[in-house]
Amino acid sequence: MIVAQVHARHPRVALYYAPPASSAWWREGCEWLGRDPESGRESATSVHDVTHAPRRYGWHATLVAPFHMAPGVELADVLASARAWAGTVPRFEMALRAEALGRFAALRPAAAHDDATLRALAGDALIALAPLRKRPSHESIERRITEGMSGRQIELLREWGYPYVFDEYRFHMTLSDSLDDANQRESIVSDWTRRIDTLGPLPVHGAALFVEPEPGAPFMLWQRLPFNNVQDGA
């Protein structure tokens, strides 16, 4: 089913970090959100009422935000470029912490150096895929400017079609919808703080291409992209 869906006429493609399919991190996150974007399987969860938005996107952290392909570009072209980029990235593991990120609950790197590593990694991925991305129209970009954006974010939006790239990028794995209730956010943070203690470090062993076959449809994990597992000095 997933293979058929990704060959829709005008899909959007995104490059995301996703935990390894065999890991407890993948199973735990998919169960929390209520959907496995790789198999398409949905599951019952007690937090369905606060995970509508992240459930549609699937368990992930954004590296390159969803984009339409430039004229003449095919999914195979995106896959080839993304695979070439992933092959240059060394695998690592990192500690996470749960926190309130604005009105959302999310997972973030616990150490500043891991945050910086992922910021650089996402910037490199954006540059690698930039020639394949269709540039949004001037009108659509201007419509996305909001009052709360900084001057730098507006500059990045106009240049790259997305405001949270390069120095404005923050790696995060979203756990909830936007929540008005601070106590609800803190309850999720406390829950995931306990889960992190059990799950241990997050294995950053690869990325994945996700596809939105049509506007508003759930994103599907199409292709996993393993990182380089050769250690320095090996």
N, C-alpha and C positions, 0 to 999 in steps of 0.2 A: 504494500500500500504506500509506504513512504517513498519508494523509488518512483512510482507513478506521480505522486504529488509534486515532487521537486521539478518535474518537467512541465509544470504549468507555464502558461504563456509569458507572464511577467512576474516571476517570483522575486522576492527580496532575499538577499543573502546576508548573513552575519557571521563574523568570526568570533567565537566565544571560547573561553576556558570552560572545560567540563571535566569533572573528576573521572578517573578511569572507570570503565563500565563494570569491572570486577570488584571495585572498591566499596567499602562500607559507606564512604562519603557519597558516592553516587546513589546507592540504595536509600540512604537516610534522607537525602535532599529530595529525591523524586517522591518518596513516600510523604514527606512533609507538604510538598506542593500539591500532591494528588495526581501527578501525571508523569510518565516516563516519555520524554520526547523522542527517544530512540526507537522504542517498540510501539509507541502510541498507546500503551496500556494506561488506563486510569485506575485510581484506587480511592477508596473512601478514607477521609481523614477528618479529624475533629476541627481542623482549622481552615476548612474550605471557605468559610465566609470572610477570611482575611487574606486569602492568597490568590484572588482572581487574576490579577495582572501578572504576577510572576509565574503562575501556572501556565499561562498562554505562551510565555517566552521560554519556559523550561528551566531546569536547574543549571545555572551558568553564572559566569562573570563576563561582561562585555570586554572584548579586546578591540574589535572594529564593529561599530554600530551597524544595524541593518541598512543595506543599500540596494538600489536597483543597478543592474549591470549596464555599462555603456553600450551604445549601438555596436553591433557586431561581436560583442563579447558573449561567450557561452559559459555555462556552468563548468565545463571541462577546463576552460582557461583559468577560472577562479581557483579550481581545485589544484591545478598544476602550480600556480603561483603560491598558494597557501601551503602546499606540501613542501615546496622549495624553501620557503621561509621557516617552516616548522623544523626542517632538518638542520637548521643552524642554531636552534635554541637548546641549551643544555637542560636536562631534567633537574629538578630540585624539589625539596619539601619545605613547607613553612608552617609556622604556628598561626592560628587565627584567633580572633576575638569577636564576640557578638556585641553589637552596640546599636544605639538608635542613631540613624543617619537621617537627620531632618525628621520627617514624619514617618519614616520607614524603619523597620528593623532589618539589619543586614549583618553579614560577616565581613570583616576587614582584616588585612594583615596585622599581626600583633607587633611586628618589628618594622621600624622605619626603613631599614635597608631592603627588606622584602618589598615594601611598598614602592620604593624607588626602582628596584629591579623590574617590577611589573609595569611601572609607568614607562620605562624605557622599552620594554618588550612590546607593549601595546603601540607605542609610537613607531617602532620599526615595522610592525605588522601593517599599520595604516599606510605607511610609505610604500610598502611592498604591493599592497592591493590598490593603491590610489589610481593607477592607470586603467583599472578595470571598472571603476565606479562611475556611474552616471551622475553628473553634477546636478543637484536640485536646481529648480528654476529660481531666479531672483525673488519672485513673488512668494514662493513657498518658504524660502529662507527668511524673508522679512516677516512673514506671518508667525514664525516660530520665536521671534525675539520677545522676551517677556520682561516685565519691569524689574524682576529680581536678578537679571543677568548682569554680570560685571562687563566692563568695557572689553576686557581680554576675552571673555566668553563670546561676546558678540563678534569680535574679530575672528575668532576661530570658527564660529558658525558660518560666517560669510566666506571664509577661505576654504574650510574643509567640510561644510555641511553638517557639522555637529560641534557643540560648544565644549564638550568635556573630553578633549584630546590633549596630548602632549603634557604641558605643565598643569593643565586643569584635570587630567585624568586621575581617577581614584578607583582602584580595584575594589569591587564589592560584589557579594552574592546576596541578592535580595531575598528576604524571608517573608515579606508581607506587602500588602497594599499600603497606600498612604492612610495612616491612622490618626484620627484626632485625639484619641484617648492615650495619654502618656502612660497610664498604668498598663494598658494593653500592650504597648510597645515594650515596656520594661518586663512584662511577663514573658514575652517571646524571647527577649534578650537573656533572661534568667534560664529559661528552658534550654536554649542553645548553648549557653555557657556550660551547663551540665553535659550536654551531648558532646561538645568539643573535648571535654576531659576524657570521654570514652573513646572518641574517634581518633584522637591523636593528631599529628601533623597532616596537613593537606598535601597530597601528592600532586605536584604540578608537573605532570609527565606528558602533557599534550594539550592540544586545542581541538576544536571541532568546527565544522561548517554547519550552520543551522539555516534552514530555508523556511520562509513564509510563502506558501504557494499562492495565496491570494489575500487581499487586504482583510485583516481581522481574523484570519485563520490561525490556529495554533502553530507555533514554530516547531519544526521537526529537525532532529539531529540527523544530518545526511551523511557526513563523512568525518571520521575521527582522524586526527593528524598527530601522530606520535612525535614527541621531541627527541632530540639526539640523546642516546643513553651512553655515549662514550665519555668516560671520565678523563679529565686532564691527567696526563702522566700514565695513563693505562697502556 
